[in-house]
Amino acid sequence: FKKTLPSIELFSATLNSEESQSLDRLFLSESQNYSDEGFYQEDILAVKLLTGQIKSIQKQHVLLLGEKIYNARKILSKDHFSSTTFSSWIELVFRTKSSAYNALAYYELFINLPNQTLQKEFQSIPYKSAYILAARKGDLKTKVDVI
């Protein structure tokens, strides 16, 4: 298989203002326990950076999982496998079929988006919305318009 993973900058996730403000509110109640404001601000920035990195890993995880499912489907759709082998494999490997099919649909839409800007936009929308969009029937142009 030809490896066609997107470049790593697609995985750099920054917190949006709502996420950053939520973290600020979380730490606001803790601020009176800190005697050194400088160290406290450093700690908050470090946690925000870690939060962004975790989000980035989650995005990469969905794409990598989708890629593996996509490649397995290619193999299992060959003539020497029955038409139900892929579904049986999904049931064997995943707790729920919907998780596997969500990751597959997410990956397929992602790789078919025409440019990195749209790929980044797609990754910035909430997963549930992205899964719904990816799984819906419709042409790529319509999905791009939604993104």
Secondary structure, 3 states (H helix, E strand, C coil): CCCCCCCHHHHCCCCCHHHHHHHHHHHHCCHHHCCCHHHHHHHHHHHHHHHHHHHHHHHHHHHHHHHHHHHHHHHHCCCCCCCCHHHHHHHHHCCCHHHHHHHHHHHHHHHHCCCHHHHHHHHHCCHHHHHHHHHCCCCHHHHHHHC
